[in-house]
């Protein structure tokens, strides 16, 4: 430090160098050394002045006039003015900081040692110092403040150890914007994605969630696409009561057994004030027939079908409703399993068994096409085993998707009900010969569970990944603003932006311009990447002058680098690029499904593989396609031994008769089906 003082002061006195020479030396030394250097300079100044060898002020080259003492008090102002950055340079630095931060985060999440991360941290701090040198300067604390801070930290640590409750953990998670890596804890990663991307959050009602606007926008896209398919299928939308008389549920014995443990019951029709206990259910307002908050609407709708169906001319009758349902769940996961959820439920009545069965299969196919074409999510089409089928159904058709952790997710079901509900509610029709016949029925539904499937099919450790067709915003444009006094550049920017937005919308693309002036560009990039927007377009004054813009895709083969695109070609390039991304996401998911199903294995191999396969594991063991003799008792034994269930009997493999001539992998008896086993959400 003494060498530093001597060299700087000597240079100034002997050569009368300019002030910016001093600042150049300071910049190279770094913010921390810079502060200490000025403190030393001030001490040297005082001692030299006492020796009467230094004048109270210096005259420097280029007309600069200052005092040495003023350098110490105004160092932050001088430093920042010497390193003033343009808007574009700031944006470039912010992008570099984000990239470096992501690199460090990935290393930490991967368990990298501190020594490996330290050099990258140093680089990150250097970048931040370039962006805001004054903020990088250390702020010395008084001894008392340091001791107080140490005591507070110690108290917080002790409090955390003694008060490690679930609620504290939840509060900590809600405040954090950190995403746990899939390889660390897949279940926590899933919850983190939902929280930090603003899809949903917990509500004051246990087991129920609040779907936030971003999550609801995704559901709206799914609902609109599916509703069009339902209308084309010949069903009409209607609405039925939320409350169902308990006596209705009791009419179909198998149906009530399947839902009895999940029903929420309304027993009184009003409350009354009670002095000591506040509000209580009024004993005089007890209902004679308690009401069930609908777990599903078969009983209510079939009651109405009895009124609407008289002749064969009234058939087929197909209705659908978009509604919420309540199924009391003890253990919940957002979107996958909640006490209340949104769905559509379709119900149909037919004159023949064949007509009803064909209707159920057709809706299963509609669900599969929705998943493939909208969500870029391939599925296995199949029929449930007798133990897994819907309560009261003769057959349940299902689509099963494979999540990234190797677990299955039932994503839509369609039930061939036979005549059970027709008989239970005495729904008959007069056929062409004048004979009274019982009607045949179906029901089918898909729910907000599809959002959970979407998350776990495509998303990564950086956040949500949305296929373009289902994304609420397909293209986000982030303008890099020109300098405030550059009116010409602003006008050119506005013109270019208007033309770009107009062109993108003319292609049917959903576009958002993020022109928030209180948020830095780097923060905008980070936010929209986490939300899963498929394409980000950056455009600034320099880009407009060069007649280009910058493309950055969220996922796919073009996501690693930014692409410079001519403004004249931007609209066509965006439309094509989003189509390519949609297909690439589908291809990647299809590849995972293909490689994620094991065949030709013994039961012991599956049991050992699934023994430690939990929802938090990543990647998991996947699914198992095996020859199987249909046996409910053995099916239950397998479920107890390794928690695996029969997801379905895949239609394709069973129609091809692949089970013929094979032995059941569990019992050794002749196989009756090819069965898809696995763990499931």
N, C-alpha and C positions, 0 to 999 in steps of 0.2 A: 504493500500500500504506500509505503514511503517512496518507492521508486515511481509509482503512479503520480504522486503529488509533485515530485521533483520534475518529472518529464513534462507534465502538462503545464505547470506554472512557468517552467523555463521556456517552453515553446511560446507561450503567450507573451511573456515579457520581452524575449529577445527578438522574436520574429513578427510580433503583432499579427498573429494568424486570425483568421475570421472566426466568428462564433460558431459557424456550422462545422468547422474543423473539430472543435471541442465536442459538439453533438455527435459527430461521426464516431469518435472514439468511444463515447458513452454508449451508443447503440451497439457497438461490437461487444462491449463488456457485459451487456445484459442488464435487465431491470434490477436485479438484486444487488449486484456489485455497483450499479449506478447510484443507488441510494447511499450506500456506504461511502462511495467515493466523494459525493458532495459533502457529507458530514466531515470528512477529513479535510477537504478543500477549505471549508469554513474555518476550521481550527488553524490551518496554515495561514489563511488570510489574516486572522487576528494577530498571530505572532509576528508576521512579516510587517504588518502595519505599525505595530509597536516599535519595530526596529527602524521605522521611518524610511524604509526602502521601497515601499509600495504606495503609490498614490491612492486616495480614496476612491477614484474612478479611473477606468482605462478607456483610452480611445483606440478602437480596433479598426482594421481595414474594412472598407465598404461602408463606413459611417455608423457601425453598430456602437452603441453606448450603453453600458450596463454596469452593475456592481457585482462583485463576486458573491456577496451575501444574498443578493436577489436570485442568483442561480439556484441556491438551495431551496428557497421558498417557492419558486415557480417552476421547478424541474418538470412536473407533470405537464404543465401547459406548453413548455418549450418542446418537450419530447413529442407530444401528440401533434403539434403543428409541423414538426420536422418530418413526421411519418404519415401525413394525411393521405388517406386512400380514396380512390374513386369508388363509386357505387359498384361498378363491375368488379374491381379488385377485391372489394369487401365480399361480394357474392362468391367469388372464386375461392377466397380464403375460408369462408363459411363451409363451402362444399368440401374442401380439403379436411377441415376440422371434423366434419361429420363422418367422412370416410375413415379417417384415422381413429375416431372414437369407436366406430363400428368394428374396426379391426381389433382394437384393444378389448372390446366387450366380447367378441367371439373367442379370443384367446383365453380370457378369464373363465368364460362359460365352459370352455373345453378343458379346464383344469391346468392351464399353463402355469409354470413356476414364475415367481416374482421377477427373477433375473431375466427371463425371456421377455417379460412385458415392459420392464423398466426403460429400455431404449425407445420403445414406441411412445411411452408416456412423456419422455423428454421431448420427442419430436412434436407431440400434441401441444405441450406447454409452449414450445417455441412458436408454433402456428398461432396459438391464442395470444401470445405476446405481440406478434405482428399485427393482429387484428385490433387489440386494445392494450397498448403498452402500459398505460397508467394503471389498469386493473391488475396487471401482472406484478407490479411493484409490491414488495412485502409491506404489511402494515404492522409495525412493532406494537406489542401489547405490554401494558404495565404488568409488573410482577404480580400484583394483586389480582388483575384480570385473568392471568394465566392460571393462577392457583384456583380461582373460582371456577374457571372452565373445567379444570381437571376434576374438581370435586363434583361438578354437575354431571360430567361424563361417567364418573364412578357410580354416582347415585342412580343414573339412568340404567347402567348395566345391572346393578343390584336389583332395581325395580323390575327389569325385564326377566331376570332369573326367578324372582319370587312371584311374578304375576304373569306367567306364561300361559294365558288362557286362549281359547279359540277366538274369542271376540277381539282380543288384542291383536292376534295374528291377522284377523280379517281387516281390522282398521289399518294395520301396517300395509297390507296389500293394496287397500283402496287408495292410499296416499302415494304409492309407488307407481312409476311408469316403466318399471323394469319387466322384461319378458324372460321368464325362465326358459332355458334351452330344452328342447324336446328330449335330448339325451340325458338330461339331469332329472327331469320329472315331467312326463308327458301330460299327466292330469293337470298339474299346476300350469304348464305351458298353455293348455287349452283355456283355463280360467283367466290367465293373464291376457291372452289375446282378446277375449271378450271384454275385459275391463279396459285395457289401454286403448282399444280401437273404438270404444263407445258404442258397442252393440247392445249391451244390456247391463243391468246391475241388480243387486238384491233389493227386495222391498221389505217393509215392516212386517209383511205377512209371511210366515215361515213357508218355504217351499215355492213361493211365487216370485216372479221376477218382473222388473220394469224393462220393457223393450224400448230402447232409446231410438231417436230418429234414424240413425245410420242402420241399425238392425231392422227397424220397421220398413225402411226403404228397400232393403233386400227382400223381405217378406212380400212387399207389394209387387216386386218384379216376379217372384215365384207365383204369387196368387194370380196375377194378370195372365201369365202364360198358361197356368193350369186351368183357370176359369174358361179360357178360350177353348181348350181341349174338352172340357166338360160340356160346354154348350154344343160343340160339334158332336159329342157323344150322344146328344139327344136329351140331356137332363136340363131342367129348369131350376133356377135358384128360388129358394123359399126361406122362411125363418120359422122356427118352432120354439116353444117356451124353454127358458132356462131351468125351470122347476118341474120335476116329474113326480107324480104321486107314487108313494112307496108301493102301493098295491099294483101299479103297472109293472114294476120290476119283478114282482113275485109271480107274474103270469107265465114267464118263461124260466123254468127252474134252472136249467144249465146256465142261462145267461146271468141270473141273479147270483149264482154261486161264483161265477167268474169275476164279478165286480163288487160283491158285498163288502169286502175289506177295504175298498178304496172309496166308498161313498161318503160324501158329506151330507148331513141330514139337517133340515130345518124343522124344528119342533114347535116353535111359537111364532105368532104373527105380530107381536109387539113387545116393547120393553116398558118398564115402569121405574120411576125413581124410588130409590131406597135410601133412607137417611144415612145408614152406616156403610152400606156396600155400593153406593152410587147407583148405576143402572143394573137392573136384573131383568130376566125374562119374566113377564107377567104370568103368574100361575093360572090366571083366568083366561089366558090367550093361547092355551095349548091346542095344537091342531089335532083333529080327530084322525086324519090320515097324514102322517108326516110327509114332507116333500124332500126329494133327493135333488141336489144340484147336479145337473146332467153329467154323467160320466161318458155317455154316448146317447144317441137319440132314437135307437131302434124302437123302443117301446112306445114312445110318444108318436112317432111317425106311423107306425103300424096301426095305432089306434085311429089315426086320421085316414089311413088307407081304407079302413073298413067303411068309412063314410063315402069315400070317393070312388070306390071300385064296385061295380055291379055287373057289368057285362064284359065279354071278351073284347068289345070295342074300346074299353077303357084301358086296355093293356097294349104294350108295356107302359107302365107309369114310372117316370124317373124324376126324382127331385134331388136337389143338392142344397146344403146350407153351409155358409161360412160363419163360424161361431167360436166361442171359447168353451172348454169343458173342464171339469174338475175331477181329478183322480188323486185322492190323498196319498202322497208318497212320503215314506220315511227318510229315504236318502235321495237327494236331488242333485242334478247337474244342469246348469243353464242350457236351455234349448233341448237337451237330450231327455231329461226326465224331471219335470216340474209338476207341482200339484195342479196348477192351472196352465193351460196352453191353448194356442190358437190352431185351428185346423179347418179342413172342409170335410164334410161327411155326406156321401151320396147314398141314396136308398132307392131301390128299384123293385118293381113287382112285375111278374111275367106269367104268361099262360102255360109255359112249358119249362121243364127242367133244362132242356138244351138251351133255350133262350136265356135263362138266368145264368147258366154256367158260362156261356159265350160272353155275356155282359161283364161278368167278373173278370174273365181273362183279358177282355179288351181294355178294361180300366187298368189292370196291372201293366199292360203294354204302354198305355198312356203315361203312367208314372215313370216307367223305364226310359221312355223317349224324353220326357221332361228332364230327368237326371242327366242323360247323355247330351242332349242338345243345348240345354240352358246352363246346367251346372258343371258340364264337362266331367261328369262322374259316372263311370261305368258301373253296372250292377249285375248281379246274378239273379235271373228269374227262376222262381221255384214255388213249390207248394209245401206248406208246413206239415210236420208230422202230427198225428192225432193228439199228442200231448201238448203241442205248441199252438194248435189252431185256436182261432177266436171262439170265445164261449158262445155256444149255440149254433155254430157254423158247421156245415157238412164238409167244406174244404176252405182253406185259407191260402190264397195266392200272395206271394210276397216278393219284394225286390230287396236284395241284401248288398250293401256296399262295403268295401274294405277300407278301413281307415289306415293312416300311416303307421300306427303302432301295431298293426296286425289283427286288430279286433274288428268284428263285423258290426254293422249298424243297420237294423231294419228301417228302411226308408219309405215304405209305403205298403199298404196291404189292401187286398180286395177279397171279400168273403162271399162264397156261394152258400147261402143260408138254407137251401132246401125249402121245405114247407113248414119249418118249425115256428116261425113268427106268424105266418099266415094262419096256422091252426091255433096258436095261442091267443090270437086276437080275433079269431073267427072271420078272417078275410077270405071271401069266396067270390067267384064270378060265374056267370051263366055262359057256357060255351056255345058254339054254333049249333049244337044239337039240343040246346035247352037244358043241359045237365049242369048242376052246380058243382064246381071244382074248387079245390084249394089252390091258392096262388103260390108261385115260387118266388123267392126273393134273393136279393144281393145287398150288400153294403160295402162301401169302400172309402178309404180316407188317407190323407197325408197331412202332416202338421209342420209346425215351426222346427221340429226335429231336423228337417232338411237343412236348416241354417247350420246346425251343429255338424251335420255331415259335410257341408260345404267347407267349413273351417278346417276340419280334420283331414280332408282330402287334399287340399292345395296349399295351405298356409305354411310359413316357415318361421325360423327363429327371429326374423326381423319384423314380423307382423302378419296381418291378413293378406291373402292373395285371392283376388276375385277374378273369375273368368269374365271377359268383357261383356258377355250377353246378360249377365245377372248383376253387374256392377251398377249401383245407383248413379255414379259418375264414371264415365268411361275415359274421359280426357280432362285433366286439370291443367289449366294454363297459368303459369306463374310469371307475371311480368317483372322484369328488373327495371325499376323506375330510373329515368334520366335525372340529371341534376335539376333542382327546383327552378332555377332561372333559365333553363334551356327549353324555351317554349317551342322552338322548331322541332327538337327531338321528341318532345311530348306529343306534338300533333302527329308526327310521323308514326310514333308508337301507337297512338289511338287508332289511326287509320289502318295500320297493319293488323292490329288486334281485332278490329271490327270485321275485317275481311276474312280473317282466319276463323273466327267464331261462326260467322255466317256460313262459310263453306263447310265446316265440320257439322253444323246442325242440318245443313241441306242433305248430308249423307245419313241422317237419322241418328247421329251420335249424341250422347248426353254429355254436355260440356259445362264446366264450371271455370270461371276466371277468379283466381284468388288474388284480389287486389287489396287485401288488408295492409294498410300502411304502418300498422303498429306491430307487425310480425316480420321478423327477418326472413329473407328468402331461404336460408338454410333450414330454419325451423319449419317453414312450409313444406320443403322437400321431405323432411323427416316425418311430418304429420301425415301427408298424403300417401307416402310409402307404407306407413303402418296401417292405414285404412284400406290398403289394397287396391287403390285406383290403378287400372292397368297401364295408363300412359300419362306421363307428365311432359308438358311442352314448356320450355323456358325461352323467353324472348326479351332482349334488352336493346338499348339504343344502338350498340355496335352491331348486333344481329340484324336490326332493321336496315342499317346502312349497307350491310353486306347482303341483304335480301335472303337471310336464312333464319332458322330457328333450331333449337336443340331438343331432340327426342330422348326420353329415358323411360324404358319399359320396366314395369314392376317385376316381371318374371319372364321365363322363356329364354330362347337362345340369344336374343338381342338385349338382355338385361344387364350384362356385365359392363358395358360401356355406353357413353352418351353418343348419339348420332347427330351429325349436322345435316339438316335437310333444307333444301331450297323452299322458300315460302310458296312459290308457285306450285310445288309438288306436295306440300305438307298435307293437304286434305286427303288426297288419294293414298299417300303413304300411310297415313294414320288408319284409314279404313282397312287397307290391306294388312297392315301390321297387327291390328286387333283381331282380324280373322285368323291370322297365323298363330297368334298367342292362344286363342280359344282352342284351336286344334292341337297345339303343343301341350297344353294342360290336359286335354283329354287323352292324348297319346301317352303321356307320362303316367297318368292314373291307370290307364288300361294295362300298361306294362307292369305296374305294381300289383294289380289284381292277378295278372297271369302268373307272375313269379311268386305271389303270396299264397298260392294254393298248392299244398303238397299232396301227392298221390302215391299209391303203392307202399304204404307204411303199415306197420303193426300197431296195435292199440297201445302197447307199452311205450313205443316211441312217441306217440301223441301225448300220452299221460305224462311222461317225463318232461316233454317239451313245454307243456302248459302248466306244470306244477308251480313254477315261480313266475308265470306270465301274468302280471298285474296291469291294471289300466295305466299305471305310471311308467311302465317299461317302454323303451323305444330303442331300436325297432323290436317288435314282438315276433312271435313264432308264426303268425298267420293262420290260415284256415286249412282244413284237411278234408279232401274228397275221398271217401272210402266206401267199399261195399258194405251193406248193412241189412240185417234182417229186422224188420219193423217189430219192436218189442218195447212197450212203455216201461216195463220194469228195468230192463237193461239200460234204457235211456236215462232213467233216473239214477241208476248206479254210477254211470259215467259222470253225470252232473255232480254227484257227491264226491267222486274220486278226484276229478281234475277241473270241475266247474265249467266244463265244455257242454254246449247244447247243440242240438241239431238246428242249424240255421234254416235249412230247407232241403227238400229233395229237388235238386236242379232239374228243370224241365228238359233241357237239351240232352243231358247225359242219360236221363231216364227214358226219354222217348227213343233214344238210340239203343236202349237195352244194354248199356255197358255193364250192368250188374249181373247179367245172365252168365251162368257157369262159374260164378265166383262165390267164395265163402265170406260170411260176415266177419269183419276184422275183430269183432269182440266175442261173439259166441261160437264161431266156427260153423254155424249152420248155413244152409243155402241162402244167399243174399236175395232180398226182395226189392231193394232200391240202391241207388248211389246216393249217399248222404253227405252233406257238407257240415262238418263239425267245426266249432271254434268258440272262443270267448267273444262276448258281445256286450255292448253298452245297453 
